[in-house]
Amino acid sequence: MKIEKINAAVIGCGVISDIYMDSLKNRFRIINLTACSDLDEERSRKQAEKYGIEPKSTEAIMQDPNVDMIINLTTPNAHYSIIKQALNHGKHVFSEKMIAVELEQGKELLDIARAKNLRIGVAPDTFLGAGIQTAKYILEHGLIGTPTSALVSLNRNFGLFGDLLPHLLKQGGNLPFDTGCYYLTALAALLGPVEYVNGFSRTYRPDRVGEHLDKPWFGEPMKAEAENILVGSMQYKNGVLCSVHFNSESIVNELPELKIYGTEGVLIIGDPNTFGSPVVLKKPMSDAVEFPFTHGYKDNSRGIGCAEMAWAMRAGRPHRASMEMAYHVFEQIHGMLISARNGCRYEMESTFEIPEALPAGYIDNGFWGPTEESALIK
């Protein structure tokens, strides 16, 4: 089959760009990666040389009529401006999480995209991996009966991480937005939209000092600008009730929890920040069992959201990592923080269509059958 590729360029050549560029150059055939850009020109040049593409300025990429899609891998505080600039240049965008920092910015981007008939796709795309897609298979086949409640919990040490990556201490970089979105996106893909949220939050130790000797900000004052502990609850439109706990002022050893409780079983989902974390099913009066993967992409497949969006563009169908679902998760977090500040329940304004499951059975069969990428065509 002759593939009409989508020409794409990366903006932002930080750490996460390696896995994206490797996947898009060597794994997914639908994307033709042509160029990259970064504020650090030397970093852009090195990535371009490594992946056989052209280093360009952001403006040159925006002005290039041959670039169909911008892949935005900048830090969160730059997402809004890069996405808006790309849309205004007539480009589709796939962005790292999240869509913006402020809620109104996210709304504006959706409005621009709709007005210009352009697509925005947003990470996390881990929900397209083997773990979450297998969990979706379990739910859709009624193996835990009717889902009734869910539990999300994540701890991290942003005293350590924030000193290494200061953007994590800023608005839009704190734990609910940086990593919590993986958990809430997984639940969104499995359970659908939320109707109401409540929240309690605090900023623990807002004033701190740089502690890493090898960083230029060693000994300098650093400020945690956003809430770093958030607990809350969510009521899904299907009636499921969910308890949420995000604490970035804990230990470095993560103890992730993501569970869905049903009338006939409990679904224990592995770390949604990965693609192939085990999925465990607990049925009444029986031992918990690890469920075999029904879908492919169990290794690190970041970039799959870009590829699936590109196939969707060629097929004229909706892409799964949609801007509507991304914005809804974005609003969930903002809603819990608004609830915490105002002391009242927050009613969600946005909604989205639950993305269809990927076709099952494409588990890198290679020579013997369809490849994993074949699952992205439909």
ABEGO torsion letter per residue (X at the ends): XBBBBBBBBBBEABAAAAAAAAAAAAABAABBBABBBBABAAAAAAAAAAAGBBBBBAAAAAABAABABBBBABBAAAAAAAAAAAAAAGBBBBBBOBABABAAAAAAAAAAAAAAGBBBBBOBAAAABAAAAAAAAAAAAGAAEBBABBBBBBBBBAAAAAAABAAAABBGABAAAAAAAAAAAAAAAAAEBBABBBBBBBBBGABBBBABAABAABGBBBBBABBABBBBBBBBAAGBBBBBBBBABBBABBBBBBBBBBAAEBBBBBBAABAABBBBBBBBGBBBBBBBBABBGABBABGAAAAAAAAAAAAGBBBABBAAAAAAAAAAAAAAAAAAAAGBBBBBABBBBBBBBBBBGBBGAEAAEBBAAAAAAX
